[in-house]
Amino acid sequence: MKNKGKLCSTALASVFLVFVFLFLTSASASAAQVTKIGTGYDPAVYGNEVVWTNGVVIHLYNLTDGTDTVISSSGASSPDIYENKVVWHDMSSGTPKLAVYDIPTATKTYITQNVDQYSKPAIYGDRIVWSANDSVYLMDMSTSTQTVIGNGSNPDIYGTKVVYYSYSEDPEADITVRMYDINTKEKATVTSYGYPNIPRIWGSKVIWSDVYNHQGYIVMYDMATNKTIDVTHPLDTDPDGNEYGASTGTYIAIQDDKIVYNKCVDDYEGKPGVYVYNITEGQSTLIYGYSDDVYTTPEVYNNTIVWGMDKNYVDDAENNDIYLYNLSYNLSE
């Protein structure tokens, strides 16, 4: 579920030290709201479980009792979780494959066909989607069937719908976000405007990053209303003539009424940090601030937001921390 682009110009070797310092000193959230729960990167959250990797093993952290279960692997990356299943990219044999871990039985199985070094799985129910060699694949674990469903990359899944980035399927446009209906096997173009990338889906809503300018900005399409809105601001000029906007497209996630994202520059649009956007209210809120040129990977489920450093933008990716923010503290105030 994680694809990133080229971003700010500050030297990345110093980002990690800046990040650690700012997490210790930031006043954006209270200690009760922000908790360090582990060390690693690529966190994902579902229900009361958080999963992440340190590049070697997979950690499964229970938010209820604080239990941290270590799942043996090798070269583990890009974990995702849904209900009682965890999936990730696995290099334990030296050949790319996807691991599927069943939490109740503590057993692993593997998907080995049509997996490459860039395959990043997403899971919903008994279905897993990923891309390899510019093709999008679907595995139905209930029937043990694997099919290719499109030409593209960066797929995400919700229910019977799969969205993905494509540059070859729609003859009317060079770059598109496409949607595949598992039941009907029909495809449709969600958007071909700008440079859409990193599509994510939840319910009737599809979001993506338009990365035509700088870090990009976030756009949302609602299938229920057939409306498209800008969640964050496209590139513009502030009253002093400085460019702003197009600075929130590095990492995005959606669940129910919330979109979370990272912002890495300080401009007219806002401060750098982790943000949550309330879809109903149409309002973004900074929940944790830090300095320019820090890149995080926030994920959300209900009132729990988790994030770690984006391993693509630091030299020492195995020594990063995983943090949790509980929105319910604000809701109860």
Phi, psi and omega per residue, in radians:
M1 nan 0.260 -2.946
K2 -2.258 1.899 3.053
N3 -2.267 2.376 -3.082
K4 -2.275 2.799 3.117
G5 -2.086 -3.138 3.085
K6 -1.264 2.359 -2.994
L7 -2.201 -2.281 -2.971
C8 -1.179 2.886 -2.979
S9 -1.678 -0.117 -3.108
T10 -1.118 2.529 -3.126
A11 -1.008 2.245 -3.010
L12 -1.462 -0.243 -3.113
A13 -1.106 -0.469 -3.093
S14 -1.660 -0.035 -3.035
V15 -1.095 -0.730 -3.052
F16 -1.084 -0.757 3.139
L17 -1.126 -0.696 3.092
V18 -1.081 -0.751 -3.099
F19 -1.071 -0.826 -3.126
V20 -1.070 -0.801 -3.139
F21 -1.046 -0.764 -3.071
L22 -1.252 -0.549 3.075
F23 -1.180 -0.482 3.114
L24 -1.399 -0.418 -3.005
T25 -2.012 -0.163 -3.047
S26 -1.099 2.463 3.106
A27 -1.820 0.232 -3.072
S28 -1.251 -0.402 -3.121
A29 -2.585 2.675 3.140
S30 -1.375 2.843 3.120
A31 -1.077 -0.517 -3.141
A32 -1.212 -0.460 -3.098
Q33 -1.533 -0.612 -3.082
V34 -1.884 2.218 -3.107
T35 -2.308 2.320 2.985
K36 -1.404 2.199 -3.098
I37 -2.036 -0.098 3.130
G38 3.079 -3.023 -3.140
T39 -2.218 2.228 -3.137
G40 2.713 -2.583 3.141
Y41 -2.787 3.132 -3.138
D42 1.020 0.850 3.141
P43 -1.276 2.651 2.985
A44 -2.441 2.690 -3.069
V45 -2.405 2.473 3.017
Y46 -2.626 2.227 3.141
G47 1.022 -2.182 -3.139
N48 -1.832 0.395 3.141
E49 -2.112 2.364 3.021
V50 -2.067 2.384 3.128
V51 -2.180 2.487 3.060
W52 -2.716 3.081 3.113
T53 -2.302 2.712 2.965
N54 -1.876 0.246 -3.123
G55 1.624 -0.192 3.132
V56 -2.113 -1.009 -3.130
V57 -1.995 2.964 3.046
I58 -1.855 2.333 3.056
H59 -1.824 2.343 3.063
L60 -2.088 1.917 -3.001
Y61 -1.904 2.200 3.127
N62 -1.610 2.082 -3.092
L63 -1.233 -0.380 -3.108
T64 -1.309 -0.829 -3.075
D65 -2.015 0.004 3.102
G66 1.307 0.232 3.136
T67 -1.277 2.283 3.102
D68 -1.960 1.852 3.137
T69 -1.664 2.222 3.135
V70 -1.692 2.184 3.119
I71 -1.832 2.076 -3.073
S72 -1.161 2.450 3.118
S73 -2.846 -2.864 3.042
S74 -2.791 2.302 -3.086
G75 1.063 0.656 -3.083
A76 -1.342 2.427 3.098
S77 -2.690 2.846 3.006
S78 0.931 0.940 3.105
P79 -1.290 2.667 3.003
D80 -2.458 2.770 -3.076
I81 -2.477 2.476 2.998
Y82 -2.606 2.179 -3.096
E83 0.878 -2.039 -3.049
N84 -1.822 0.381 3.139
K85 -2.157 2.411 3.019
V86 -2.100 2.376 3.090
V87 -2.209 2.653 3.081
W88 -2.811 2.905 3.043
H89 -1.457 2.290 -2.961
D90 -2.242 2.296 3.098
M91 -2.086 0.480 -3.042
S92 -1.101 -0.473 -3.134
S93 -1.738 -0.004 -3.065
G94 1.534 -0.186 3.094
T95 -1.985 2.310 -3.114
P96 -1.035 2.365 3.034
K97 -2.711 2.947 3.081
L98 -1.908 2.292 3.099
A99 -1.710 2.441 3.087
V100 -2.137 2.080 -3.058
Y101 -1.984 2.204 3.093
D102 -1.647 2.024 -3.032
I103 -1.121 -0.818 -3.096
P104 -1.092 -0.622 -3.084
T105 -1.761 -0.128 -3.128
A106 0.961 0.730 3.140
T107 -2.057 2.610 3.136
K108 -2.030 2.493 2.927
T109 -2.249 2.951 -3.048
Y110 -2.309 2.544 2.942
I111 -1.846 2.077 -3.015
T112 -1.999 -0.358 -3.099
Q113 -1.518 2.430 3.057
N114 1.002 0.838 3.050
V115 -2.168 2.320 3.069
D116 -2.148 -3.031 -3.042
Q117 -1.214 -0.247 -3.126
Y118 -1.803 0.038 -3.083
S119 -1.177 2.172 3.139
K120 -2.203 1.931 -2.997
P121 -1.372 2.631 2.944
A122 -2.261 2.481 -3.030
I123 -2.244 2.487 2.983
Y124 -2.574 2.106 -3.108
G125 1.064 -2.258 3.137
D126 -1.634 0.198 -3.058
R127 -2.017 2.431 3.099
I128 -2.186 2.382 3.071
V129 -2.151 2.645 3.088
W130 -2.862 3.018 3.072
S131 -2.189 2.677 3.076
A132 -2.732 2.290 3.093
N133 0.919 0.770 3.076
D134 1.149 0.386 3.025
S135 -2.172 2.594 3.135
V136 -1.843 2.297 -3.067
Y137 -2.070 2.634 3.095
L138 -2.237 2.218 3.029
M139 -1.967 2.148 3.029
D140 -1.729 1.837 -3.075
M141 -1.198 -0.416 -3.141
S142 -1.225 -0.450 3.137
T143 -2.054 -0.035 -3.120
S144 0.988 0.665 3.120
T145 -1.967 2.411 3.130
Q146 -2.152 2.265 -3.098
T147 -2.375 2.684 2.990
V148 -1.602 2.272 -3.025
I149 -2.024 -0.117 3.134
G150 -3.095 3.043 3.068
N151 -1.880 1.964 -3.107
G152 2.894 -2.733 -3.089
S153 -2.718 3.079 3.072
N154 0.975 0.886 -3.102
P155 -1.338 2.711 2.981
D156 -2.414 2.764 -3.033
I157 -2.411 2.466 2.971
Y158 -2.536 2.157 -3.136
G159 1.021 -2.121 -3.132
T160 -1.823 0.290 -3.127
K161 -2.030 2.397 3.058
V162 -2.144 2.303 3.044
V163 -2.015 2.612 -3.138
Y164 -2.787 2.846 3.100
Y165 -1.547 2.384 3.134
S166 -2.509 2.523 3.056
Y167 -2.108 0.202 -3.053
S168 -2.400 -0.150 -3.003
E169 -1.505 -0.607 -3.065
D170 -1.712 1.995 -3.117
P171 -1.177 -0.242 -3.115
E172 -1.547 -0.161 -3.070
A173 -2.608 2.616 -3.141
D174 -1.348 -0.748 -3.070
I175 -2.241 2.262 -3.072
T176 -2.485 2.792 2.806
V177 -1.766 2.153 -3.086
R178 -1.922 2.672 3.084
M179 -2.181 2.346 3.130
Y180 -2.031 2.268 3.090
D181 -1.667 2.017 -3.073
I182 -1.109 -0.627 -3.107
N183 -1.259 -0.814 -3.058
T184 -1.635 -0.265 -3.066
K185 1.102 0.340 3.099
E186 -1.576 2.649 3.117
K187 -2.095 2.627 3.094
A188 -2.558 2.675 3.063
T189 -1.548 2.147 3.092
V190 -1.387 -0.782 3.099
T191 -2.722 2.607 3.012
S192 -2.313 0.296 -3.094
Y193 -1.512 2.440 3.063
G194 1.185 -2.350 3.140
Y195 -2.296 1.278 -3.039
P196 -1.256 2.453 -3.124
N197 -2.690 2.943 3.103
I198 0.899 0.963 3.130
P199 -1.199 2.494 3.057
R200 -2.359 2.598 -3.078
I201 -2.362 2.471 2.986
W202 -2.656 2.145 -3.104
G203 1.083 -2.241 -3.130
S204 -1.613 0.077 -3.009
K205 -1.920 2.351 3.065
V206 -2.080 2.281 3.064
I207 -2.099 2.754 3.075
W208 -2.748 2.917 3.044
S209 -1.745 2.211 2.985
D210 -1.613 1.804 -2.995
V211 -1.769 0.521 3.116
Y212 -1.117 -0.647 3.124
N213 -2.101 2.333 3.001
H214 0.863 -2.293 -3.119
Q215 -1.407 -0.117 3.131
G216 1.548 2.995 3.075
Y217 -2.382 2.955 -2.985
I218 -1.788 2.327 3.120
V219 -2.157 2.564 3.130
M220 -2.271 2.373 3.021
Y221 -2.031 2.282 3.122
D222 -1.862 1.970 -3.138
M223 -1.123 -0.476 -3.111
A224 -1.240 -0.599 -3.098
T225 -1.901 -0.171 -3.097
N226 1.049 0.606 -3.136
K227 -2.042 2.548 3.076
T228 -2.049 2.304 3.137
I229 -2.291 2.723 2.984
D230 -1.501 2.068 3.083
V231 -1.331 -0.779 3.030
T232 -2.112 3.114 -2.895
H233 -1.579 2.308 2.988
P234 -1.223 3.040 -3.101
L235 -1.049 2.310 -3.124
D236 -2.657 -3.090 3.127
T237 -2.150 2.278 -3.133
D238 -1.377 3.048 -3.095
P239 -1.013 -0.368 3.125
D240 -1.619 0.073 3.116
G241 1.514 0.149 3.129
N242 -1.586 2.471 3.082
E243 -1.199 2.499 3.042
Y244 -2.624 3.048 -3.070
G245 1.388 -3.052 -3.112
A246 0.852 0.810 -3.078
S247 -2.359 0.359 -3.034
T248 -2.286 0.303 -3.029
G249 -1.734 0.217 -3.049
T250 -1.311 -0.614 -3.126
Y251 -2.733 2.281 -3.078
I252 -2.426 2.657 3.065
A253 -2.661 2.676 -3.112
I254 -2.425 2.498 3.011
Q255 -2.744 2.197 -3.100
D256 0.898 -2.063 -3.031
D257 -1.703 0.242 -3.037
K258 -2.181 2.445 2.958
I259 -2.110 2.325 3.071
V260 -2.052 2.604 -3.110
Y261 -2.768 2.888 3.088
N262 -1.852 2.457 3.019
K263 -2.186 2.259 -2.988
C264 -2.012 0.124 3.086
V265 -2.278 2.703 3.096
D266 -1.758 1.965 -3.130
D267 -2.579 -2.932 -3.093
Y268 -1.040 -0.443 -3.114
E269 -1.367 -0.482 -3.137
G270 2.737 -3.140 -3.121
K271 -1.498 2.779 3.046
P272 -1.191 2.619 3.089
G273 2.670 -2.935 3.067
V274 -1.681 2.270 -3.098
Y275 -2.110 2.664 2.951
V276 -2.173 2.303 -3.130
Y277 -1.891 2.157 3.076
N278 -1.536 1.989 -3.030
I279 -1.132 -0.734 -3.115
T280 -1.115 -0.749 -3.102
E281 -1.487 -0.297 -3.102
G282 1.145 0.646 -3.017
Q283 -2.295 2.313 3.035
S284 -1.694 2.471 3.119
T285 -2.257 2.255 3.036
L286 -1.296 2.103 -3.139
I287 -1.817 -0.347 3.079
Y288 -2.733 2.136 -3.042
G289 -1.809 2.677 3.044
Y290 -2.696 -3.034 -3.040
S291 -1.411 3.024 3.070
D292 -1.026 2.691 2.978
D293 1.166 0.468 2.992
V294 -1.853 2.289 -3.046
Y295 -2.082 2.106 3.137
T296 -2.116 2.981 -3.064
T297 -2.231 1.301 -3.087
P298 -1.253 2.496 3.022
E299 -2.296 2.756 -3.041
V300 -2.451 2.498 2.933
Y301 -2.628 2.139 -3.056
N302 0.919 -2.116 -3.104
N303 -1.743 0.224 -3.117
T304 -1.852 2.169 3.041
I305 -2.058 2.273 3.116
V306 -2.156 2.669 3.078
W307 -2.788 2.802 2.986
G308 -2.550 3.111 3.075
M309 -1.180 2.546 3.028
D310 -1.329 2.010 -3.030
K311 -1.143 -0.257 3.120
N312 -1.310 -0.182 -3.034
Y313 -2.179 0.344 3.029
V314 -2.391 2.697 -3.134
D315 -1.416 -0.564 -3.029
D316 -1.962 1.268 -2.985
A317 -1.242 -0.269 -3.086
E318 -1.519 -0.050 -3.102
N319 -2.087 0.694 3.111
N320 -1.860 2.784 -3.074
D321 -1.858 2.627 3.066
I322 -1.803 2.234 -3.106
Y323 -2.078 2.686 -3.124
L324 -2.240 2.391 3.073
Y325 -2.153 2.250 -3.100
N326 -1.839 1.897 -3.123
L327 -1.177 -0.349 -3.074
S328 -1.131 -0.394 3.058
Y329 -1.092 -0.760 3.092
N330 -1.174 -0.679 -3.095
L331 -1.138 -0.499 -3.084
S332 -1.552 -0.150 -3.088
E333 -1.396 nan nan
